[in-house]
């Protein structure tokens, strides 16, 4: 962690977050001062009449190459960097690994007024893979990245050999299950309150089933360091628009059209049910969590299998890298 992040670390340890907001050090809106585990490459293009660029990691095999490329798609509260240990494990197994930061996230552009959709992000990801000469790939999507990976599979089935979904969102329509729609202004108001403390509290409750480890602090600091930057309002606007995308664009109704083989790797202790906390208490229990939605979804896909990870939550690659890597390697070989 670079010097600019020291006040984030203090906030995680309990120091008052307003002091951080006053000095605005952070990591930069595009994580300019946050180190990634591998060299960052750039894909520059135009989208919606704006020049944008996507950061991505492209790591060659460190063992005998097996000819397969694995693409890792991050979730909303994650970045390509979060896949660092997974990239190392896959490369050691002979895979080429590509992990992009999506537009609106992390080191990639956050264009003002961009109309975020999973179709748009899938199209940009396909263009990046073309530029990288990736060919046919194994696509792995985590959390919000699972929605994107499913949309990609629907749009570009011939580009995939298989799809692996790790605790994905979008397998159920939470609005249909009773979560009230929150307009963009409401989402902006929520983003205005986001800081290191609220990020950690949310992840502790939903991702890590009440058990926090010091290793998780780095990923909270990564997110909070964007919000705390001088350009933090740009991050908040992008995050509000991304939340709108997630709440209004589930893929649940389209699962029967996914033509590629699917493996669901699901941490069973995951409490995530997108924005269920905004629903009336009487309705909240009807909104399915990710593991609950996966039990139905595996039957909706034409060719899918469900692998339950009984002791893990929403982020198995962070919580138990070794166990997750074995499960992922088996899924890809299957």
C-alpha positions as CSV (number, residue, x, y, z in Angstrom):
1,X,0.0,0.0,0.0
2,X,1.5,3.4,-1.0
3,X,1.9,6.4,1.3
4,X,-1.3,8.0,0.0
5,X,-3.3,5.2,1.6
6,X,-2.0,5.5,5.2
7,X,-5.0,7.6,6.3
8,X,-7.4,4.9,4.8
9,X,-5.6,2.3,7.0
10,X,-6.2,4.6,10.0
11,X,-9.9,4.8,9.2
12,X,-10.1,1.0,9.0
13,X,-8.5,0.9,12.4
14,X,-11.1,3.2,13.9
15,X,-9.7,6.7,13.3
16,X,-12.4,9.3,12.4
17,X,-13.1,9.1,8.7
18,X,-13.9,12.9,8.3
19,X,-10.2,13.7,8.9
20,X,-9.5,11.6,5.8
21,X,-12.2,13.5,3.8
22,X,-10.6,16.8,4.6
23,X,-7.2,16.0,3.2
24,X,-8.5,14.1,0.2
25,X,-5.3,11.9,-0.4
26,X,-6.9,8.6,-1.4
27,X,-5.6,6.5,-4.3
28,X,-7.2,8.7,-7.0
29,X,-10.5,8.2,-8.8
30,X,-8.8,5.8,-11.2
31,X,-6.6,4.2,-8.5
32,X,-3.6,5.9,-9.9
33,X,-1.7,5.4,-6.6
34,X,-2.8,1.9,-5.9
35,X,-0.4,-0.9,-6.9
36,X,-1.7,-3.9,-8.9
37,X,0.0,-7.3,-8.6
38,X,0.9,-7.4,-12.3
39,X,1.8,-4.8,-14.9
40,X,-1.3,-2.8,-16.1
41,X,-2.0,-2.6,-19.8
42,X,-4.5,-0.3,-21.5
43,X,-7.2,-0.7,-24.1
44,X,-8.2,2.6,-25.6
45,X,-11.3,3.0,-27.7
46,X,-14.5,5.1,-28.1
47,X,-17.8,4.3,-26.5
48,X,-21.0,6.4,-26.6
49,X,-19.0,9.2,-28.5
50,X,-16.4,9.4,-25.7
51,X,-12.8,8.4,-25.6
52,X,-12.4,5.7,-22.9
53,X,-9.7,3.4,-21.7
54,X,-9.8,0.1,-19.9
55,X,-7.1,-1.1,-17.6
56,X,-6.4,-4.9,-17.8
57,X,-3.9,-7.5,-16.6
58,X,-2.6,-10.0,-19.2
59,X,-0.4,-12.6,-17.6
60,X,1.3,-15.4,-19.5
61,X,1.6,-18.9,-18.2
62,X,4.4,-19.5,-15.8
63,X,4.3,-23.3,-16.5
64,X,4.0,-25.2,-19.8
65,X,1.3,-23.4,-21.7
66,X,-1.9,-25.4,-22.2
67,X,-3.3,-23.2,-24.9
68,X,-6.3,-21.9,-22.9
69,X,-7.0,-18.3,-21.9
70,X,-9.1,-17.6,-18.8
71,X,-10.8,-14.2,-18.5
72,X,-11.7,-13.0,-15.0
73,X,-14.4,-10.4,-14.5
74,X,-14.6,-8.6,-11.2
75,X,-17.6,-7.6,-9.1
76,X,-18.9,-4.1,-8.1
77,X,-16.9,-3.9,-4.9
78,X,-13.8,-5.5,-6.5
79,X,-11.2,-4.8,-9.1
80,X,-8.8,-6.8,-11.4
81,X,-6.3,-6.6,-8.5
82,X,-8.6,-8.7,-6.3
83,X,-7.9,-11.6,-8.6
84,X,-4.2,-11.4,-8.0
85,X,-3.7,-14.7,-6.2
86,X,-6.1,-16.5,-8.6
87,X,-4.1,-15.1,-11.6
88,X,-0.9,-16.5,-10.1
89,X,-2.5,-19.9,-9.5
90,X,-4.0,-20.2,-13.0
91,X,-0.7,-19.0,-14.6
92,X,1.1,-21.7,-12.7
93,X,-1.3,-24.3,-14.2
94,X,-0.4,-23.2,-17.7
95,X,-3.2,-20.8,-18.5
96,X,-3.0,-17.3,-20.0
97,X,-5.1,-15.0,-17.8
98,X,-6.7,-11.7,-18.7
99,X,-8.4,-9.6,-16.0
100,X,-9.9,-6.3,-17.0
101,X,-11.2,-3.4,-15.0
102,X,-14.6,-2.5,-16.4
103,X,-15.5,1.0,-17.5
104,X,-16.8,2.9,-14.4
105,X,-14.6,0.8,-12.1
106,X,-11.1,0.9,-10.6
107,X,-8.4,2.1,-12.9
108,X,-10.6,2.4,-16.0
109,X,-12.4,5.5,-17.3
110,X,-15.5,6.8,-15.6
111,X,-17.0,9.0,-18.3
112,X,-19.6,11.5,-17.1
113,X,-23.1,10.7,-18.3
114,X,-22.2,7.2,-19.6
115,X,-25.2,5.0,-20.0
116,X,-24.1,1.9,-18.1
117,X,-25.5,-1.4,-19.3
118,X,-24.3,-5.0,-19.3
119,X,-24.6,-5.0,-23.1
120,X,-22.2,-2.0,-23.3
121,X,-19.7,-3.5,-20.9
122,X,-19.8,-6.9,-22.7
123,X,-19.3,-5.2,-26.0
124,X,-16.2,-3.3,-24.7
125,X,-14.9,-6.5,-23.1
126,X,-15.2,-8.3,-26.4
127,X,-13.3,-5.5,-28.2
128,X,-10.6,-5.7,-25.6
129,X,-10.2,-9.4,-26.1
130,X,-10.1,-8.9,-29.8
131,X,-7.2,-6.4,-29.4
132,X,-5.5,-8.9,-27.1
133,X,-5.9,-11.7,-29.6
134,X,-7.5,-13.9,-26.9
135,X,-9.6,-16.1,-29.2
136,X,-12.0,-18.5,-27.5
137,X,-11.8,-18.3,-23.8
138,X,-13.1,-19.6,-20.4
139,X,-15.0,-16.8,-18.9
140,X,-15.1,-16.5,-15.1
141,X,-17.4,-13.9,-13.5
142,X,-17.7,-13.0,-9.8
143,X,-20.7,-11.1,-8.2
144,X,-21.7,-8.3,-10.6
145,X,-19.1,-9.7,-13.0
146,X,-21.3,-12.8,-13.0
147,X,-24.1,-10.8,-14.5
148,X,-21.7,-9.4,-17.1
149,X,-20.3,-12.9,-17.9
150,X,-23.8,-14.3,-18.4
151,X,-24.7,-11.3,-20.7
152,X,-21.4,-11.9,-22.6
153,X,-22.3,-15.6,-23.0
154,X,-25.7,-14.6,-24.4
155,X,-24.2,-12.1,-26.9
156,X,-21.1,-14.0,-27.9
157,X,-21.6,-17.8,-27.3
158,X,-19.1,-18.8,-29.9
159,X,-16.3,-16.9,-28.1
160,X,-16.6,-19.1,-25.0
161,X,-15.7,-22.7,-24.3
162,X,-17.4,-22.5,-20.9
163,X,-18.7,-20.1,-18.3
164,X,-17.9,-20.2,-14.6
165,X,-20.0,-18.0,-12.2
166,X,-18.7,-17.3,-8.7
167,X,-21.4,-16.1,-6.4
168,X,-23.0,-14.1,-9.2
169,X,-25.7,-11.5,-8.9
170,X,-28.6,-11.4,-11.4
171,X,-29.8,-15.0,-11.1
172,X,-33.0,-13.6,-9.5
173,X,-34.9,-10.4,-10.2
174,X,-34.8,-8.7,-6.8
175,X,-37.2,-6.0,-7.9
176,X,-39.8,-8.6,-8.7
177,X,-39.2,-10.2,-5.3
178,X,-40.0,-7.0,-3.5
179,X,-37.0,-4.7,-3.4
180,X,-38.3,-1.2,-4.1
181,X,-36.8,0.5,-7.2
182,X,-34.5,3.3,-6.2
183,X,-34.1,6.1,-8.7
184,X,-30.7,7.6,-9.6
185,X,-31.0,10.5,-7.2
186,X,-31.6,8.1,-4.3
187,X,-28.6,6.0,-5.3
188,X,-26.5,9.2,-5.4
189,X,-27.6,10.1,-1.9
190,X,-26.5,6.6,-0.7
191,X,-23.2,6.9,-2.4
192,X,-22.6,10.3,-0.6
193,X,-22.6,8.4,2.7
194,X,-20.1,5.7,1.6
195,X,-16.8,5.5,3.4
196,X,-14.3,3.0,4.7
197,X,-16.5,2.2,7.8
198,X,-19.7,1.6,5.8
199,X,-17.8,-0.5,3.2
200,X,-16.3,-2.7,5.9
201,X,-19.6,-3.1,7.8
202,X,-21.4,-4.2,4.6
203,X,-18.7,-6.7,3.7
204,X,-18.5,-8.1,7.2
205,X,-22.2,-8.7,7.3
206,X,-22.9,-9.9,3.8
207,X,-19.6,-11.3,2.5
208,X,-17.7,-12.7,5.4
209,X,-20.5,-13.9,7.7
210,X,-19.3,-11.8,10.6
211,X,-15.7,-13.0,10.6
212,X,-13.1,-10.4,9.6
213,X,-9.5,-10.9,8.8
214,X,-6.7,-8.3,8.5
215,X,-6.1,-9.5,4.8
216,X,-9.5,-8.1,3.9
217,X,-8.6,-4.5,4.9
218,X,-6.6,-4.0,1.7
219,X,-9.7,-4.4,-0.4
220,X,-11.7,-2.0,1.7
221,X,-8.9,0.5,1.5
222,X,-8.8,0.1,-2.2
223,X,-12.5,1.1,-2.5
224,X,-12.4,3.8,0.2
225,X,-9.3,5.3,-1.4
226,X,-11.3,6.1,-4.5
227,X,-14.1,7.8,-2.7
228,X,-11.7,9.8,-0.5
229,X,-9.8,11.2,-3.5
230,X,-10.2,14.8,-4.7
231,X,-12.2,13.4,-7.7
232,X,-14.4,11.3,-5.4
233,X,-17.6,12.7,-6.8
234,X,-16.7,11.1,-10.1
235,X,-16.5,7.8,-8.4
236,X,-19.8,8.2,-6.6
237,X,-21.6,9.2,-9.8
238,X,-20.2,6.1,-11.6
239,X,-21.1,3.8,-8.7
240,X,-24.7,5.2,-8.5
241,X,-25.1,4.5,-12.2
242,X,-23.6,1.1,-11.8
243,X,-26.1,0.2,-9.0
244,X,-28.9,1.3,-11.2
245,X,-27.6,-1.0,-13.9
246,X,-27.5,-3.9,-11.5
247,X,-30.9,-3.4,-10.0
248,X,-32.7,-3.1,-13.4
249,X,-30.8,-5.6,-15.6
250,X,-30.9,-9.1,-14.1
251,X,-30.3,-12.0,-16.4
252,X,-32.7,-14.4,-14.5
253,X,-35.3,-14.6,-17.3
254,X,-32.7,-15.4,-20.0
255,X,-30.8,-18.3,-18.4
256,X,-32.4,-20.9,-20.6
257,X,-30.8,-19.3,-23.6
258,X,-27.2,-19.7,-22.4
259,X,-25.7,-22.1,-24.8
260,X,-22.3,-22.8,-23.2
261,X,-21.6,-25.2,-20.3
262,X,-21.9,-23.4,-16.9
263,X,-20.4,-24.1,-13.5
264,X,-21.8,-22.3,-10.5
265,X,-19.2,-22.0,-7.7
266,X,-21.3,-20.8,-4.7
267,X,-20.1,-19.9,-1.2
268,X,-23.0,-21.0,0.9
269,X,-22.6,-18.5,3.6
270,X,-23.1,-15.5,1.3
271,X,-25.9,-13.2,2.6
272,X,-25.9,-11.0,-0.5
273,X,-29.3,-10.1,-1.8
274,X,-28.9,-6.9,-3.8
275,X,-30.4,-4.0,-2.1
276,X,-32.7,-6.2,0.0
277,X,-31.9,-3.9,3.0
278,X,-34.1,-1.3,1.3
279,X,-37.2,-3.5,1.3
280,X,-39.8,-3.5,4.1
281,X,-39.0,-5.9,6.8
282,X,-42.0,-8.1,6.0
283,X,-40.7,-8.4,2.4
284,X,-37.0,-8.8,3.1
285,X,-37.1,-12.5,3.8
286,X,-38.7,-13.2,0.3
287,X,-35.7,-11.7,-1.5
288,X,-33.4,-14.6,-2.3
289,X,-29.7,-14.5,-1.4
290,X,-27.2,-15.5,-4.0
291,X,-27.0,-19.2,-2.8
292,X,-30.8,-19.5,-2.8
293,X,-31.1,-18.1,-6.3
294,X,-28.3,-20.4,-7.5
295,X,-30.4,-23.5,-6.5
296,X,-33.1,-22.5,-8.9
297,X,-30.8,-21.1,-11.6
298,X,-28.8,-24.3,-12.0
299,X,-32.0,-25.9,-13.3
300,X,-32.8,-23.1,-15.7
301,X,-29.5,-23.3,-17.6
302,X,-29.5,-25.9,-20.3
303,X,-26.2,-27.3,-19.2
304,X,-25.0,-26.4,-15.7
305,X,-23.7,-27.9,-12.5
306,X,-23.7,-26.4,-9.0
307,X,-20.6,-26.7,-6.8
308,X,-21.4,-25.7,-3.2
309,X,-18.6,-24.2,-1.1
310,X,-20.1,-24.8,2.3
311,X,-17.8,-22.8,4.6
312,X,-17.4,-19.7,2.4
313,X,-19.2,-16.5,1.7
314,X,-19.5,-14.0,-1.2
315,X,-15.8,-13.8,-2.0
316,X,-14.3,-17.2,-1.9
317,X,-11.2,-16.2,-3.8
318,X,-10.4,-13.7,-1.0
319,X,-11.6,-15.8,2.0
320,X,-9.9,-19.1,1.0
321,X,-7.7,-18.7,-2.0
322,X,-6.2,-22.2,-1.9
323,X,-9.6,-24.0,-1.6
324,X,-11.2,-21.7,-4.2
325,X,-8.4,-22.3,-6.6
326,X,-8.7,-26.0,-6.4
327,X,-12.5,-25.7,-7.1
328,X,-11.9,-23.4,-10.0
329,X,-9.2,-25.5,-11.5
330,X,-11.5,-28.6,-11.4
331,X,-14.4,-26.6,-12.9
332,X,-12.2,-25.5,-15.8
333,X,-10.9,-29.0,-16.5
334,X,-14.3,-30.6,-16.2
